[in-house]
Structure formats: structure tokens, C-alpha cells
Amino acid sequence: MSCQENNRGIRNPKSEITRLSTFLTLPCTIRVDAIELAAAGWYLYTRSGSNLRCFSCNVTTDLTRDRLLHSNSCRFFNGQESGNIPIKECLSRIPPSGDVSDEEM
């Protein structure tokens, strides 16, 4: 099973907004900061449970652990080029609402 396709059907976990969306299935009884986890490279990779995976180093861990540790060689964690697509970059591609191009008028 590759990082690009897993049993949740997540095709691009390099995108922070995609990683964030994986936390929508968590029961409300599990209290986590999904924004923080997605920004740190983690996403839920199973349909049930609390199994996390780093999009960069593929390390897996359980959400209930006190500390979530990346691999020592994790490019994302070490600040190297990893292909991460931050939420800000995704949102900057969305045109402001109400904007109409000259062609549409």
C-alpha cells in the first residue's frame, strides 16, 4: 500500500487540506486538534480507529499516544523538500466569491 493510495482512498496526502479532511470521520468523543495534526504531516489512514500516518515518511502511530513521532529521516519533519502543499497554498487558488471575469459579463 503506497502513500498515494491507501484503504481510505486518499490520493494526495501531501495536501494539508486533504489530510485535514481525513479527521472528519473521527467520533466527537475523540478530542484532537485536527488542524495541528494535519499541519504536522499526519492524516487518518484507516476508516475506523485512530491510526495516523505521516505523508512524508510513512511512519504510523496511534492517535491516542502521548507523543507522535516522525521518523528521524522524515524530510517533512526535518524541514526538507517533501512535496507538502500547505492549506494557504490551496486556498490561494480559490478566487474570491463574487468576482466575475470579463468573459462572464
N, C-alpha and C positions, 0 to 999 in steps of 0.2 A: 504494500500500500504506500503510495508516494505522498509527499506533502501536497501536491497539486490536487489529488483526488483521494478522498477518504470515505469512510462509510456514512458520513453526513452529507456527502455531495458537495463539499466546499471546494470550489475550483481555484480560488485565489486567496489563500490565507495571508499573502504578502500585503494585502489591502487591509489597513486598520479598520476601516468601516465594515468590511466583511467579517473580520474577527469579532468585532463588537456585536454584530448581528447574531452570532452563534450563542450568545448569552441570553437571548430572548426566550429560550426554552427552559431556562432554569426555574424551578419552583420558587415562589416568593419566600419560602421558608429559608432558602439559602441566601444569605446576605453577603454580597460581594460588590466591589466597585468595578463593574464591567468595563467602564471607560479606562480605568487604570490598568486593568489586566490586558485589554486589547492594545493599549499603548505600549505595554511592556512586552508585546510579541505573542501573548498567549491567546488561544481560542479553544472552545469546547470541541472535541473531535468525536464524541460519541453521542448518540441520540438520547441516551439516558445516563444518569450518573454525573459525575463531576470530574471526568478525565480531561486534562488540559494537555495541549501540545504547543511547543514553540514553533512558529512558522519557519524559523531560520535553521535551528539546529536539530529539530525533530525530537528533542527531549520531551518525554511525557511525565506527567505528575498528576497528583490528585489535588483538586481544589481545596480539600479540607486540611491540607498540610499547613503548618505554621509558616514555612518558608518555601517559596517557589524558586528553584534553582535552575538556571540555564547551564548548558554545557560550558566548560572552560574555553572551548574553541568556538563558541557561538559568535558568528560575525555580527549579528544584530546587537547582542549584549555588549560586545567589545567595541561598538561604535564604528564598525567597518561596513563597507557596502554590502547590503543584504537583499536589496530589492524591495525593502519596506516602502509602502505607499501610505503616508500619513493621512489622517482624516482631512486635515486642512487642504491637502493637495486634491483630494477627491471633491471636496466642497467647492473649491475654486473653479472647477469645471462646470458647475451648475450656474446658468445665467440667473440674474436677479429676477424675481417674479414681476410681471408687468412689463418687462422690456419687450419691445416689438421691433424686429428688424425692418429696414426699409423695404425689403422684398415682401413682407407680410402685409404692408399697408396698401 
